[in-house]
């Protein structure tokens, strides 16, 4: 199915995910934000569209890379024969590590890339729409890492599109302003990135900002020593180096941030 998934179906996954978690936030909110939900969502929806545009314009590179590794037998999945279920699982794991965890970690460690990524951290009311709050420059960086994952992994296009669909839904899930039963959230966080786990990453100061980089699987942070916990009642969203930039900052200003000089950037 994912080898030939129509664009309309991929769009439906995106819209359905946002809608589902948006509604869930009304029923079981983690924080009772005093904000205008639609007004808050506008810049995040804008960046959702820019992300779609960047990925659409560059999609042919991803597809050509996937076709090339399959035809030429290059990459991990092409070198070792696995059962179908193991091939799919390993492909998703590789893309999640390289295209999500590693890309995210690098953006926190390389100053020029961090200046693009910090737009994501300036949202002071983290909810499901925050998942797509990425500067177009960051969307490009993430695309490069995803393509790298396809190349190293030798990953067929069906698994690539499956991964991208899962990535969208999990990102909306772990950013959503929802409160799961604590035991359930903790149990989930041993394998998958849960809402409580990812919210720690959005706390406004170090060292928490530099932890819990995962998107789908929590195992990378646990294995690589970047996992951390924090009581949700102590969370403060935003980024301390740019206290003047927040949820209400206009889109035009957010787009310019990576190209401006800040004393603490």
C-alpha positions in Angstrom: 0.0 0.0 0.0 2.7 2.5 1.0 4.7 1.8 -2.2 1.8 3.5 -4.2 0.1 5.6 -1.5 -1.7 8.5 -3.1 -0.8 12.0 -2.1 -4.4 12.6 -1.0 -4.1 9.7 1.5 -0.8 11.1 2.9 -2.6 14.5 3.3 -5.5 12.8 5.0 -3.1 11.2 7.6 -1.6 14.6 8.3 -5.0 16.4 8.7 -6.6 13.5 10.6 -3.7 13.4 13.1 -3.9 17.1 13.8 -7.7 17.0 14.1 -7.8 13.9 16.4 -5.2 15.2 18.9 -6.6 18.8 18.6 -9.9 17.5 19.9 -8.3 15.2 22.5 -6.5 18.3 23.9 -9.9 19.7 24.9 -10.8 16.5 26.8 -7.6 15.5 28.6 -5.3 18.6 28.6 -1.9 18.4 30.3 -2.1 22.2 30.9 -5.1 24.4 30.8 -3.6 27.1 28.6 -5.2 30.5 28.6 -4.8 31.2 24.9 -6.8 31.5 21.7 -6.3 28.1 20.2 -6.8 29.1 16.6 -4.7 32.2 16.9 -1.9 30.1 18.4 -2.2 27.6 15.6 -1.8 30.0 12.8 2.1 30.3 12.6 2.4 26.5 13.2 0.0 25.8 10.4 2.0 28.2 8.2 5.1 26.3 8.9 3.3 23.0 8.3 2.6 24.3 4.7 6.2 25.4 4.2 7.4 21.9 5.3 5.0 20.3 2.9 6.3 22.6 0.1 10.0 21.9 0.8 9.4 18.1 0.9 7.3 18.2 -2.2 9.9 20.1 -4.2 12.7 17.8 -3.1 10.7 14.5 -3.1 12.2 13.4 -6.4 15.6 13.2 -4.8 14.3 10.9 -2.1 12.6 8.7 -4.6 15.6 8.6 -6.9 17.8 7.7 -4.0 15.5 4.9 -2.9 15.2 3.6 -6.5 19.0 3.7 -6.9 19.8 1.7 -3.7 17.3 -1.0 -4.7 18.5 -1.3 -8.3 22.2 -1.3 -7.3 21.8 -3.5 -4.2 23.3 -0.9 -1.9 22.7 -0.3 1.8 22.0 -2.4 4.9 18.6 -3.8 3.8 20.0 -4.7 0.4 23.1 -6.5 1.8 21.4 -8.8 4.4 18.3 -10.9 3.7 15.6 -10.4 6.4 12.1 -11.7 6.7 9.6 -9.0 5.4 8.5 -8.0 8.9 12.1 -7.5 10.0 13.0 -5.6 6.9 10.1 -3.2 7.5 10.9 -2.8 11.2 14.7 -2.3 10.6 14.0 0.2 7.8 11.7 2.3 10.1 14.3 2.1 12.9 17.1 3.3 10.7 15.1 6.2 9.3 14.0 7.2 12.7 17.5 7.2 14.0 19.2 9.0 11.1 16.3 11.1 9.8 14.9 12.1 13.2 17.1 11.5 16.2 20.5 12.2 14.6 19.2 15.2 12.6 17.7 16.6 15.8 20.8 16.0 17.8 23.0 17.7 15.2 20.7 20.7 15.0 21.3 21.2 18.7 25.0 20.9 18.5 25.8 22.9 15.3 25.3 26.6 15.9 24.2 27.6 12.4 21.6 24.7 12.4 20.4 25.5 15.9 19.5 29.0 14.8 17.0 27.4 12.4 15.8 24.8 14.8 15.2 27.2 17.7 12.0 28.4 16.0 10.5 25.1 17.1 11.4 25.8 20.7 10.0 29.3 20.8 6.4 28.0 21.1 5.4 28.8 24.7 2.2 26.8 24.4 3.2 23.4 23.1 0.4 21.5 21.6 -0.2 19.2 18.6 0.3 22.0 16.1 3.8 22.6 17.5 4.9 19.3 15.9 5.1 21.1 12.5 6.6 24.4 13.7 9.8 24.1 11.6 11.6 26.9 9.7 11.9 26.0 6.0 15.6 25.9 6.5 15.2 23.2 9.1 12.8 21.3 6.8 15.6 21.2 4.3 18.1 19.9 6.9 15.8 17.2 8.0 15.2 16.2 4.4 18.9 15.8 3.8 19.2 13.5 6.9 16.2 11.4 5.8 17.8 11.0 2.3 21.0 10.0 4.0 19.1 7.4 6.0 17.6 6.0 2.8 21.0 5.8 1.2 22.8 4.1 4.1 19.9 1.8 4.9 19.2 0.8 1.3 15.5 1.5 2.0 12.8 0.8 -0.6 10.3 3.6 -1.2 7.4 1.7 0.5 9.2 1.7 3.8 10.2 5.4 3.3 6.6 6.4 2.9 5.5 4.2 5.8 8.1 5.9 8.0 7.1 9.4 6.9 3.4 8.6 7.7 4.3 7.2 11.2 6.7 10.1 11.8 3.9 12.7 11.3 1.4 10.9 13.6 4.0 10.3 16.4 5.2 13.9 16.3 1.6 15.1 16.6 1.0 12.6 19.4 4.1 13.5 21.5 3.6 17.2 21.1 -0.1 17.1 21.9 -1.2 18.9 25.1 -2.7 15.7 26.6 -2.3 14.0 29.9 -2.1 10.2 29.8 -2.2 8.1 32.9 1.3 8.3 34.4 1.9 4.6 34.4 0.8 4.3 30.8 3.0 7.2 29.7 6.0 5.7 31.6 5.4 2.3 30.1 5.1 3.7 26.6 8.3 5.7 27.0 10.4 2.5 27.3 9.8 2.0 23.6 8.1 5.0 22.1 8.4 8.7 22.6 5.4 9.6 24.9 4.0 13.0 25.5 5.5 13.4 28.9 8.9 12.3 27.6 9.0 14.8 24.8 7.7 17.7 26.7 10.9 17.6 28.8 12.7 18.5 25.6 10.7 21.7 25.4 11.6 22.9 28.9 13.1 26.4 28.4 16.6 25.8 29.9 19.5 23.4 29.6 20.2 20.6 30.3 16.7 19.5 29.5 16.6 21.2 26.1 19.4 18.9 25.1 17.7 15.6 26.0 14.9 13.4 24.6 15.6 14.0 20.9 13.5 11.1 19.7 10.4 11.2 17.5 9.1 7.6 17.2 11.3 5.4 19.2 12.5 6.2 22.7 15.3 3.6 22.6 17.8 6.0 21.0 17.8 8.4 23.9 18.0 5.6 26.4 20.9 3.9 24.6 22.8 7.1 23.9 22.5 8.7 27.3 20.2 11.6 26.3 17.1 10.4 28.2 15.8 12.6 31.0 12.7 12.9 33.2 11.0 15.9 34.7 7.8 16.5 36.6 5.3 18.1 34.2 4.2 20.6 36.8 7.7 22.1 36.7 7.7 22.5 32.9 8.2 26.0 31.4 8.0 26.1 27.6 10.1 28.4 25.4 13.8 29.0 25.1 15.8 31.1 27.6 18.3 32.6 25.1 15.4 34.3 23.2 12.9 35.4 25.9 11.5 38.0 23.5 10.5 35.4 21.0 7.4 33.4 21.8 4.1 32.0 20.5 2.8 35.4 19.6 5.8 36.3 17.4 4.8 37.0 13.9 5.7 34.6 11.1 7.9 37.2 9.3 10.0 37.7 12.5 10.3 33.9 13.0 11.5 33.5 9.4 14.3 36.1 9.9 15.6 34.8 13.3 18.3 32.4 11.8 19.8 35.3 9.9 19.9 37.8 12.8 22.7 38.2 15.3 21.8 37.7 19.0 24.1 38.2 21.9 23.4 34.7 23.3 22.8 32.8 20.0 
